[in-house]
């Protein structure tokens, strides 16, 4: 039954769809010199979308189109963070793209469609919308990774990402079909109800395994992490930044919708799978990151280890656990934007600034950029008084309260190992002199970039004071 | 009674000062120095206000501020001080003025960043001594690693990167288990508040694991044998100011943690395992004393001597269990704890002074090798006099601050078990051995090289810094009563708490 009210519920998404189409069309009529207009229109569209999300926020969960689309607090938090991360990416990418003659309109419209997919995904109330959102999110992302046509590395990364991504969605789809077979419905709430009383628990568990594989791929958790380092390394840096932040946020939504809303009665099964993946991710991510010389690759392995922490929190299937996972993912996204932002600010034509050695002596040349990077590194390492510490505390607490003390102990041992490679970045920037015969690295004189990056960096300190507020939002999002 | 949040001011004023100093920029080192001095003096003035206000009624925890921080996990911004905290806060504030003064012309590169790191340390260390919420304590406890990491790594000696990485990873290793301990306590007791945790009846098994997690963290920080190996490296490579803060205050963070966590929260496990700590303390006192004897590097020698002196502190803290629980002698137990705290404060001044002296010599010859120096009494007579004074304080000569704490600890140890006292007292001989041997080589005799004979005399600035240390060392040595009065009731409270078993 079509209800016009439903359109209002979907207003932010509808607006973004229109804006993305508009940007695509509008850009055709611009010359290369006027392309900045596309940039500003796209930014404006994202800001307006944030406004629409916050402004239209319902007091209680609202569904639209017969439960296909759910608008709740968790989705709102994730949408706003996805949009903020994308705004940061747009701002930080502009000068970088111009330097490399990649400053094209498609970049903006593709990214906006991808964001739209992420927004649909986190609001999905039905297996069909889950799948639609996931595909709408991923397909533009594959194209974005391949955007730099001249780079072999970039094309290789895109092929890997696409093939493995397609495989993962195939597995997810297979799992969904099994679950449909066992429960006879695609609606997540009905699946939840049917799962408790199903005659075929084994079929359901079999389907569950495939869902977990799909989720693991989306997060980049071991053993489904193979694509991540190559994509980070090969993708243009702004896209790597996007891939490091947004899919993780979307995946939180995906995991919550599928595992809790849909298959909550099977929490006893999936939490063990997630715990094992958490342990593996923590070990592999942290150990392999030590050996990296490429900064982006190092961040990729660091991401894998952080996904271990997210799974640590998710393995406690209570509102506190989900809230901690959401908290962690949001915090992680903003740490990544800061780290990649510094790289983007420093890179210039013919100098990607993506090797760890490129950061040598940064404090001598640009103390402010070195400071932001140091904040990001200490935050990723989970050292107080930075926000990453709070996220880690909450994830560890969720695991301990969930009775998984052993997992928490693995996690902290791994973070001791992981500390080394974060400290190495700080060491290279502060304790080494700049490499001989290299031009001074200074950030681009891009006003908005500098300001946003500074706010991003200082926010990682300031958020320690606002953690209480944010954590209570997260808790409220899961009804605690 | 002070109505305004003095503790928050004490914590955050130096941190705000650090930001201001950073804004002064690299191009204006003079401004950065004066700003840093201004902020550290202001912090000191606040700490004196705190001291005076606490002095009026020295009992219990005062000036508490208790605000919600993260309601979702029931952690609060809860600070407050008792006599022990006040003593350590004043120590911190004094030492930081002397560190800023000591670095005045010595640090030439990136002065603003150096001063900012020192000021941040000032605030965070005061925060550790105020925190009454376990998570807040951990936040400060761990955050002090960051500025210290930079101090050693940027302004340190040739092997600074190795030393600072070792320092950071080593201490992080300990504290992360402490974090798990805190979270586990919260899991069991549902609170992070130190008072409530001190009252919560943990079972013996829980206490044992918690005790282990606390001890890993604090034993590394103190440091105790056998996890002391990061300290000599860190000291040798650190710049003078870094060494002073490290020895004078950061080591006290470890022993302060022993008071607040194992003693208060897990008294039964502490009693059960007290012998381990006592044995390790005695090993530190004797074995590390011998290790100090053979060091060719002055900084290493003083670093090892610090480890030996911290042995007295841990001995004094854990001897309490033999006295209070087995012998029921609470007066002696109080003497032990008091001795330990006096030793903490005293060692803060003495080791700070010794490292400052070494810094003065380093600035002239750019080495810490003992063999390079000689005949300082002739070359720099005033400086030689200061050296001898601080060396005497280090050996525990009566009349200096070093004597008071050691004497009290040995006395209470004698009551507990004469054998322990015998071993502990033996340290007086060893510490006299390594300190006097050092003095003989660098102060007396003749300069080995023409350069060493031509060292410029002590400047007025250096003289003022050392005078500051000397006044504190002598004041505590001659008249320790105010310090003891300050913490009398707090120590009595701790001992009463320790005597009661948590096991029903």
Interface residues (C-beta under 8 A of the other chain):
Chain A: X320 X323 X363 X367 X378 X383 X384 X385 X389 X390 X393 X394 X396 X397 X400 X401 X405 X408 X409 X412 X415 X416 X419 X420 X423 X426 X427 X430 X431 X464 X467 X468 X471 X472 X474 X475
Chain B: X26 X68 X69 X70 X71 X72 X73 X110 X113 X135 X138 X139 X140 X142 X143 X145 X146 X149 X150 X153 X154 X160 X161 X164 X165 X168 X169 X172 X173 X176 X177 X179 X180 X183 X184 X186 X187
